[in-house]
Amino acid sequence: MMDIDLNGMSLKELKELQAQVAKAINGYEDRKKKEALAELDERARAMGFSLAELTGLTPTRKRSPAVAKYANPADASDTWSGRGRKPRWFEAALKAGKKPDDLAI
């Protein structure tokens, strides 16, 4: 183990050392987790399974694109799913007294 004179270090040097130690700890933990997963995956494959099958975890799936629910009355090809920020035409139609159901596809 190396001897470090902590009392002889400036505050900046101590904070840099602290950041390096935290990074080293995280890197160590990540390596150990990867090693453990690799070992478990190898054991599962030796028994004819994938690790995902045994744990019930499936690879992450991307969210499918949202289906359009509303259409711009002035241009039916301009649609909105109802997710995220409301389009200007939707806001304008609501201000003009329309209801969301009036704009539904």
N, CA, C and O atoms as a DFTB+ gen file, in Angstrom:
420 C
 N C O
     1  1       0.844      -1.172       0.000
     2  2       0.000       0.000       0.000
     3  2       0.888       1.232       0.000
     4  3       1.928       1.268       0.658
     5  1       0.465       2.229      -0.740
     6  2       1.295       3.421      -0.829
     7  2       0.982       4.405       0.292
     8  3      -0.157       4.532       0.741
     9  1       2.028       5.093       0.725
    10  2       1.846       6.119       1.756
    11  2       1.628       7.454       1.076
    12  3       2.437       7.885       0.255
    13  1       0.538       8.100       1.419
    14  2       0.227       9.416       0.868
    15  2       0.153      10.381       2.051
    16  3      -0.547      10.129       3.032
    17  1       0.880      11.477       1.939
    18  2       0.870      12.502       2.988
    19  2      -0.350      13.393       2.785
    20  3      -0.271      14.432       2.130
    21  1      -1.480      12.975       3.356
    22  2      -2.715      13.733       3.193
    23  2      -2.628      15.111       3.835
    24  3      -3.221      16.067       3.335
    25  1      -1.905      15.219       4.924
    26  2      -1.794      16.502       5.622
    27  2      -0.993      17.524       4.819
    28  3      -1.166      18.729       5.006
    29  1      -0.127      17.060       3.933
    30  2       0.688      17.967       3.139
    31  2       0.022      18.387       1.837
    32  3       0.608      19.139       1.058
    33  1      -1.202      17.909       1.588
    34  2      -1.887      18.215       0.333
    35  2      -2.816      19.408       0.493
    36  3      -3.368      19.647       1.568
    37  1      -2.979      20.160      -0.607
    38  2      -3.912      21.292      -0.604
    39  2      -5.335      20.752      -0.719
    40  3      -5.539      19.574      -1.015
    41  1      -6.304      21.612      -0.484
    42  2      -7.710      21.212      -0.585
    43  2      -8.009      20.746      -2.008
    44  3      -8.714      19.756      -2.204
    45  1      -7.472      21.458      -3.001
    46  2      -7.700      21.081      -4.397
    47  2      -7.124      19.692      -4.664
    48  3      -7.777      18.868      -5.305
    49  1      -5.927      19.426      -4.187
    50  2      -5.304      18.116      -4.389
    51  2      -6.093      17.014      -3.692
    52  3      -6.232      15.913      -4.225
    53  1      -6.612      17.312      -2.495
    54  2      -7.409      16.322      -1.765
    55  2      -8.697      15.997      -2.521
    56  3      -9.094      14.835      -2.612
    57  1      -9.346      17.031      -3.063
    58  2     -10.587      16.811      -3.813
    59  2     -10.321      16.029      -5.089
    60  3     -11.125      15.179      -5.472
    61  1      -9.185      16.309      -5.761
    62  2      -8.826      15.550      -6.958
    63  2      -8.574      14.088      -6.607
    64  3      -8.991      13.185      -7.334
    65  1      -7.888      13.862      -5.486
    66  2      -7.625      12.502      -5.033
    67  2      -8.941      11.784      -4.715
    68  3      -9.127      10.616      -5.054
    69  1      -9.839      12.507      -4.060
    70  2     -11.140      11.930      -3.715
    71  2     -11.903      11.523      -4.985
    72  3     -12.511      10.454      -5.033
    73  1     -11.865      12.379      -6.006
    74  2     -12.559      12.070      -7.262
    75  2     -11.931      10.847      -7.925
    76  3     -12.641       9.995      -8.459
    77  1     -10.599      10.760      -7.890
    78  2      -9.917       9.615      -8.488
    79  2     -10.257       8.327      -7.751
    80  3     -10.426       7.279      -8.373
    81  1     -10.358       8.404      -6.426
    82  2     -10.703       7.217      -5.627
    83  2     -12.131       6.768      -5.945
    84  3     -12.385       5.576      -6.118
    85  1     -13.060       7.723      -6.021
    86  2     -14.452       7.379      -6.326
    87  2     -14.544       6.724      -7.703
    88  3     -15.273       5.749      -7.882
    89  1     -13.799       7.265      -8.681
    90  2     -13.808       6.706     -10.026
    91  2     -13.224       5.295     -10.021
    92  3     -13.742       4.404     -10.696
    93  1     -12.155       5.091      -9.268
    94  2     -11.523       3.774      -9.185
    95  2     -12.463       2.759      -8.537
    96  3     -12.529       1.608      -8.970
    97  1     -13.184       3.179      -7.508
    98  2     -14.125       2.283      -6.826
    99  2     -15.242       1.875      -7.790
   100  3     -15.588       0.697      -7.881
   101  1     -15.807       2.862      -8.516
   102  2     -16.881       2.551      -9.463
   103  2     -16.387       1.621     -10.561
   104  3     -17.089       0.687     -10.948
   105  1     -15.179       1.873     -11.065
   106  2     -14.611       1.015     -12.099
   107  2     -14.412      -0.396     -11.597
   108  3     -14.675      -1.354     -12.324
   109  1     -13.956      -0.541     -10.373
   110  2     -13.741      -1.857      -9.762
   111  2     -15.072      -2.597      -9.650
   112  3     -15.176      -3.768     -10.017
   113  1     -16.092      -1.898      -9.138
   114  2     -17.400      -2.533      -8.973
   115  2     -17.981      -2.953     -10.327
   116  3     -18.551      -4.036     -10.455
   117  1     -17.831      -2.088     -11.331
   118  2     -18.332      -2.425     -12.665
   119  2     -17.631      -3.664     -13.216
   120  3     -18.278      -4.546     -13.781
   121  1     -16.313      -3.732     -13.051
   122  2     -15.562      -4.898     -13.536
   123  2     -16.029      -6.172     -12.833
   124  3     -16.216      -7.206     -13.475
   125  1     -16.217      -6.096     -11.517
   126  2     -16.652      -7.281     -10.752
   127  2     -18.051      -7.731     -11.199
   128  3     -18.310      -8.929     -11.313
   129  1     -18.946      -6.775     -11.448
   130  2     -20.295      -7.119     -11.905
   131  2     -20.238      -7.800     -13.271
   132  3     -20.928      -8.792     -13.506
   133  1     -19.407      -7.261     -14.172
   134  2     -19.286      -7.854     -15.508
   135  2     -18.709      -9.257     -15.421
   136  3     -19.152     -10.157     -16.135
   137  1     -17.719      -9.450     -14.546
   138  2     -17.137     -10.780     -14.367
   139  2     -18.178     -11.760     -13.838
   140  3     -18.260     -12.899     -14.299
   141  1     -18.971     -11.313     -12.869
   142  2     -19.999     -12.180     -12.293
   143  2     -21.052     -12.538     -13.346
   144  3     -21.459     -13.695     -13.449
   145  1     -21.490     -11.545     -14.127
   146  2     -22.479     -11.813     -15.165
   147  2     -21.937     -12.768     -16.221
   148  3     -22.648     -13.663     -16.678
   149  1     -20.682     -12.576     -16.606
   150  2     -20.074     -13.461     -17.598
   151  2     -20.018     -14.891     -17.073
   152  3     -20.304     -15.836     -17.808
   153  1     -19.652     -15.051     -15.811
   154  2     -19.577     -16.387     -15.211
   155  2     -20.958     -17.039     -15.141
   156  3     -21.113     -18.218     -15.460
   157  1     -21.950     -16.265     -14.725
   158  2     -23.311     -16.804     -14.642
   159  2     -23.842     -17.160     -16.029
   160  3     -24.501     -18.184     -16.205
   161  1     -23.546     -16.298     -17.022
   162  2     -23.989     -16.553     -18.387
   163  2     -23.356     -17.832     -18.919
   164  3     -24.018     -18.629     -19.583
   165  1     -22.079     -18.023     -18.627
   166  2     -21.361     -19.228     -19.060
   167  2     -21.987     -20.478     -18.431
   168  3     -22.181     -21.487     -19.109
   169  1     -22.298     -20.408     -17.144
   170  2     -22.915     -21.552     -16.458
   171  2     -24.291     -21.859     -17.039
   172  3     -24.641     -23.020     -17.249
   173  1     -25.080     -20.794     -17.298
   174  2     -26.421     -20.993     -17.861
   175  2     -26.324     -21.632     -19.241
   176  3     -27.084     -22.550     -19.549
   177  1     -25.400     -21.160     -20.077
   178  2     -25.236     -21.719     -21.426
   179  2     -24.798     -23.182     -21.364
   180  3     -25.209     -23.991     -22.196
   181  1     -23.968     -23.518     -20.383
   182  2     -23.529     -24.907     -20.218
   183  2     -24.715     -25.819     -19.907
   184  3     -24.678     -27.015     -20.197
   185  1     -25.760     -25.253     -19.321
   186  2     -26.957     -26.031     -18.987
   187  2     -28.034     -25.905     -20.062
   188  3     -29.129     -26.451     -19.922
   189  1     -27.715     -25.175     -21.143
   190  2     -28.649     -25.087     -22.253
   191  2     -29.640     -23.936     -22.177
   192  3     -30.666     -23.960     -22.856
   193  1     -29.351     -22.942     -21.369
   194  2     -30.245     -21.797     -21.231
   195  2     -29.478     -20.508     -21.469
   196  3     -28.247     -20.491     -21.487
   197  1     -30.228     -19.429     -21.651
   198  2     -29.585     -18.117     -21.631
   199  2     -29.856     -17.534     -20.246
   200  3     -30.819     -17.915     -19.581
   201  1     -29.025     -16.637     -19.832
   202  2     -29.205     -16.007     -18.519
   203  2     -30.545     -15.269     -18.461
   204  3     -31.213     -15.258     -17.427
   205  1     -30.931     -14.654     -19.582
   206  2     -32.204     -13.931     -19.634
   207  2     -33.385     -14.879     -19.404
   208  3     -34.356     -14.516     -18.741
   209  1     -33.295     -16.093     -19.954
   210  2     -34.375     -17.075     -19.758
   211  2     -34.513     -17.448     -18.289
   212  3     -35.624     -17.568     -17.771
   213  1     -33.389     -17.628     -17.628
   214  2     -33.423     -18.063     -16.227
   215  2     -33.851     -16.958     -15.272
   216  3     -34.508     -17.227     -14.266
   217  1     -33.491     -15.733     -15.573
   218  2     -33.821     -14.628     -14.670
   219  2     -35.167     -14.005     -14.978
   220  3     -35.712     -13.254     -14.169
   221  1     -35.707     -14.321     -16.160
   222  2     -36.977     -13.714     -16.540
   223  2     -36.786     -12.323     -17.106
   224  3     -37.757     -11.640     -17.430
   225  1     -35.531     -11.900     -17.226
   226  2     -35.253     -10.586     -17.793
   227  2     -35.128     -10.713     -19.297
   228  3     -34.442     -11.599     -19.807
   229  1     -35.787      -9.836     -19.985
   230  2     -35.678      -9.832     -21.433
   231  2     -34.864      -8.622     -21.847
   232  3     -34.844      -7.619     -21.134
   233  1     -34.207      -8.697     -22.960
   234  2     -33.468      -7.522     -23.418
   235  2     -34.411      -6.333     -23.556
   236  3     -35.587      -6.497     -23.879
   237  1     -33.893      -5.152     -23.313
   238  2     -34.741      -3.962     -23.367
   239  2     -35.310      -3.786     -24.764
   240  3     -34.614      -3.943     -25.767
   241  1     -36.582      -3.460     -24.803
   242  2     -37.255      -3.244     -26.076
   243  2     -37.474      -1.757     -26.258
   244  3     -37.746      -1.033     -25.301
   245  1     -37.356      -1.321     -27.469
   246  2     -37.627       0.075     -27.766
   247  2     -39.133       0.260     -27.835
   248  3     -39.864      -0.634     -28.260
   249  1     -39.586       1.437     -27.410
   250  2     -41.008       1.735     -27.457
   251  2     -41.441       1.857     -28.908
   252  3     -40.766       2.493     -29.716
   253  1     -42.567       1.245     -29.230
   254  2     -43.060       1.338     -30.603
   255  2     -43.560       2.757     -30.854
   256  3     -43.975       3.447     -29.922
   257  1     -43.522       3.189     -32.102
   258  2     -43.982       4.545     -32.396
   259  2     -45.442       4.707     -31.989
   260  3     -46.244       3.780     -32.097
   261  1     -45.762       5.899     -31.523
   262  2     -47.125       6.167     -31.076
   263  2     -48.067       6.249     -32.273
   264  3     -47.694       6.739     -33.339
   265  1     -49.275       5.769     -32.083
   266  2     -50.292       5.821     -33.123
   267  2     -50.936       7.206     -33.094
   268  3     -51.234       7.742     -32.026
   269  1     -51.143       7.766     -34.264
   270  2     -51.763       9.092     -34.354
   271  2     -53.194       9.034     -33.830
   272  3     -53.951       8.126     -34.170
   273  1     -53.558      10.013     -32.997
   274  2     -54.916      10.079     -32.446
   275  2     -55.677      11.311     -32.933
   276  3     -56.907      11.321     -32.976
   277  1     -54.913      12.361     -33.304
   278  2     -55.535      13.625     -33.703
   279  2     -54.976      14.064     -35.041
   280  3     -53.814      13.806     -35.356
   281  1     -55.821      14.739     -35.837
   282  2     -55.383      15.245     -37.129
   283  2     -55.722      16.721     -37.236
   284  3     -56.746      17.176     -36.726
   285  1     -54.854      17.456     -37.902
   286  2     -55.053      18.879     -38.151
   287  2     -56.231      19.029     -39.115
   288  3     -56.211      18.446     -40.199
   289  1     -57.263      19.806     -38.737
   290  2     -58.423      19.949     -39.624
   291  2     -58.052      20.596     -40.964
   292  3     -58.709      20.332     -41.971
   293  1     -57.023      21.431     -40.994
   294  2     -56.620      22.099     -42.226
   295  2     -55.757      21.204     -43.111
   296  3     -55.686      21.417     -44.322
   297  1     -55.097      20.197     -42.518
   298  2     -54.210      19.297     -43.267
   299  2     -54.233      17.935     -42.579
   300  3     -53.536      17.728     -41.586
   301  1     -55.023      17.019     -43.098
   302  2     -55.229      15.712     -42.453
   303  2     -53.942      14.895     -42.345
   304  3     -53.873      13.962     -41.544
   305  1     -52.914      15.233     -43.147
   306  2     -51.661      14.479     -43.052
   307  2     -50.824      14.928     -41.857
   308  3     -49.855      14.261     -41.493
   309  1     -51.193      16.058     -41.244
   310  2     -50.497      16.574     -40.065
   311  2     -51.189      15.989     -38.831
   312  3     -52.271      16.433     -38.449
   313  1     -50.555      14.994     -38.216
   314  2     -51.186      14.289     -37.096
   315  2     -50.372      14.422     -35.820
   316  3     -49.215      14.844     -35.834
   317  1     -51.014      14.048     -34.711
   318  2     -50.367      14.067     -33.394
   319  2     -50.876      12.875     -32.601
   320  3     -52.057      12.531     -32.663
   321  1     -49.962      12.243     -31.847
   322  2     -50.303      11.031     -31.104
   323  2     -50.979      11.312     -29.766
   324  3     -51.592      10.417     -29.184
   325  1     -50.875      12.528     -29.281
   326  2     -51.385      12.836     -27.950
   327  2     -50.281      12.768     -26.912
   328  3     -50.513      13.068     -25.741
   329  1     -49.075      12.376     -27.327
   330  2     -47.914      12.325     -26.440
   331  2     -47.043      13.546     -26.693
   332  3     -46.949      14.050     -27.812
   333  1     -46.420      13.997     -25.634
   334  2     -45.484      15.108     -25.796
   335  2     -46.186      16.447     -25.914
   336  3     -47.358      16.593     -25.567
   337  1     -45.439      17.419     -26.414
   338  2     -45.944      18.785     -26.524
   339  2     -47.052      18.881     -27.573
   340  3     -46.974      18.260     -28.632
   341  1     -48.075      19.662     -27.264
   342  2     -49.190      19.834     -28.190
   343  2     -48.743      20.679     -29.379
   344  3     -48.068      21.692     -29.201
   345  1     -49.116      20.267     -30.593
   346  2     -48.768      21.072     -31.761
   347  2     -49.545      22.393     -31.761
   348  3     -50.594      22.520     -31.129
   349  1     -49.003      23.359     -32.482
   350  2     -49.662      24.690     -32.533
   351  2     -51.072      24.594     -33.069
   352  3     -51.975      25.254     -32.556
   353  1     -51.280      23.774     -34.106
   354  2     -52.619      23.679     -34.678
   355  2     -53.620      23.103     -33.675
   356  3     -54.797      23.461     -33.696
   357  1     -53.157      22.218     -32.803
   358  2     -54.026      21.625     -31.782
   359  2     -54.410      22.696     -30.753
   360  3     -55.576      22.829     -30.382
   361  1     -53.404      23.455     -30.302
   362  2     -53.646      24.544     -29.341
   363  2     -54.605      25.577     -29.932
   364  3     -55.527      26.034     -29.256
   365  1     -54.382      25.943     -31.202
   366  2     -55.224      26.948     -31.867
   367  2     -56.670      26.464     -31.965
   368  3     -57.605      27.236     -31.758
   369  1     -56.845      25.185     -32.279
   370  2     -58.195      24.630     -32.399
   371  2     -58.905      24.643     -31.044
   372  3     -60.103      24.918     -30.978
   373  1     -58.178      24.347     -29.966
   374  2     -58.786      24.377     -28.630
   375  2     -59.178      25.796     -28.260
   376  3     -60.240      26.017     -27.677
   377  1     -58.323      26.765     -28.596
   378  2     -58.639      28.181     -28.300
   379  2     -59.840      28.653     -29.110
   380  3     -60.586      29.531     -28.676
   381  1     -60.021      28.068     -30.285
   382  2     -61.147      28.433     -31.144
   383  2     -62.448      27.766     -30.715
   384  3     -63.490      27.941     -31.347
   385  1     -62.370      26.986     -29.610
   386  2     -63.581      26.392     -29.072
   387  2     -63.788      24.940     -29.407
   388  3     -64.788      24.358     -28.987
   389  1     -62.888      24.333     -30.144
   390  2     -63.035      22.908     -30.471
   391  2     -62.656      22.063     -29.265
   392  3     -61.906      22.504     -28.394
   393  1     -63.170      20.874     -29.226
   394  2     -62.844      19.902     -28.180
   395  2     -61.860      18.893     -28.779
   396  3     -61.842      18.688     -29.993
   397  1     -61.037      18.262     -27.923
   398  2     -60.113      17.247     -28.458
   399  2     -60.806      16.158     -29.257
   400  3     -60.247      15.650     -30.229
   401  1     -62.030      15.791     -28.855
   402  2     -62.769      14.762     -29.591
   403  2     -63.096      15.203     -31.018
   404  3     -63.207      14.371     -31.918
   405  1     -63.252      16.540     -31.224
   406  2     -63.524      17.054     -32.554
   407  2     -62.334      16.832     -33.496
   408  3     -62.505      16.760     -34.713
   409  1     -61.147      16.725     -32.934
   410  2     -59.931      16.584     -33.733
   411  2     -59.468      15.140     -33.834
   412  3     -58.499      14.832     -34.529
   413  1     -60.171      14.259     -33.132
   414  2     -59.778      12.831     -33.112
   415  2     -59.922      12.209     -34.484
   416  3     -60.808      12.564     -35.262
   417  1     -59.026      11.268     -34.763
   418  2     -59.067      10.569     -36.068
   419  2     -60.123       9.484     -35.991
   420  3     -60.340       8.764     -36.965
